[in-house]
Amino acid sequence: MSIPQRYYVLLAGFFSQLLCLGVARFAYTPLLPLMQQQSVLDDASGGYLAAVNYLGYMAGALLAANLTNLKLKDSLYRLGLILAVLSTLGMALTTSVWLWSLWRFIAGLSSAGSMLIASGLIMHWLLSHKQRAELGIHFAGLGFGIALAALLVELLLSLQLDWRSQWQYFAGFAVLLAIPAWRWLPRPAAVSAAAQSRSADTQPSTRFYRLMLASYFCAGYGYVISATFIVTIVERMPGLTGSGNLSFIVLGLAATPAVMLWDLIARKTGYLKAIMLALLAQSAAILLPLWFSSLTAVLLSAALFGATFVGVVSLVLTMAGRLYPSKPAKLMGKMTLAYGSAQVLAPALTGYLAEASGQYDIGLYLAAGFVTLGALLIAVLIVTDNTAQRLDALK
């Protein structure tokens, strides 16, 4: 029996996530300690490069929020795949922080293409073909990409390869990932004839819009600290040297199936309650390494963080697509501007605090506080806003 086209479309998104997030974005996290050990980066410059990456992501989100032409979106999605490969290779070709900044910015642009433009194109295809509008398989590529990046770094370290050679191997792997991401997503012209029946857009209230943006900003702040610095944080914990990449692998492996689990939870509870639960669990995950320094606690923290942060992203972007089925990437882009703006601020501030204090504790407490605030804002929406109640019909 042939595989339904639905799965090819979702797997195109899966592979784009592996490429644009797993390689172009998240290879940097397990490679950061190696680049620091080999004296090409310090805490401050490492945080600065992470911030520039998210500045690129935010620029891509701004672009996605203003796109309406499906063929243009498709072209930019494919350009993003090319940029992901080039930006990965570019990291191996220089030791200049300024040039690395350029490549991290471009990698950020490419990741926005996979997170937002691809999500919008896939959502459009699903709705046009009267398929269930869930993006769990698409976003599973994010978690699997995180685990895969960390596993590859461990493998390449066993071959005694330096940071430059590792980036070169990642670039070769990126080319392979680009092939199914490119080939399996149909061109918009192939689906436009089926796009005759669309659900009506649901206009959110001003309260819903503002509080949702504020909550997603808080989620972005909490997410980026652990996602960027978890390997370095674990490596510096007493008795845990050498366990940093293991924690990142666990984080990614937990995230891979979790997105589909959160789809099921949202069907039962509604999107907002599912998002609130994920944020509360994510806050606990951030705090665990501060309270317990054992390897078990660290790995539990990584697994819980991986299972929740990707759930928040998937649920919020799927919810945005269901509110605006005629132009899903538009609200997705605006939501991601809030998420991304926190990710520009947080790594640079955390890197500065770590450089000044010699540890990441203050940055982690700040991150947990922001995530908890985000959950409280969602709780306010659930209790007070009519849009939130209408969303329950989308379960």
Secondary structure, 3 states (H helix, E strand, C coil): CCCCHHHHHHHHHHHHHHHHHHHCCCCHHHHHHHHHHCCCCCHHHHHHHHHHHHHHHHHHHHHHHCCCCHHHHHHHHHHHHHHHHHHHHHCCCCCCHHHHHHHHHHHHHHHHHHHHHHHHHHHHHHHHCCCCCCCHHHHHHHHHHHHHHHHHHHHHHHCCCCHHHHHHHHHHHHHHHHHHHHHCCCCHHHHHHHCCCCCCCCCCCHHHHHHHHHHHHHHHHHHHHHHHHHHHHHHCCCCCCCCHHHHHHHHHHHHHHHHHHHHHHHHHHCHHHHHHHHHHHHHHHHHHHHHCCCHHHHHHHHHHHHHHHHHHHHHHHHHHHHHCCCCHHHHHHHHHHHHHHHHHHHHHHHHHHHHHHCCCHHHHHHHHHHHHHHHHHHHHHHHHCHHHHHHHHHC
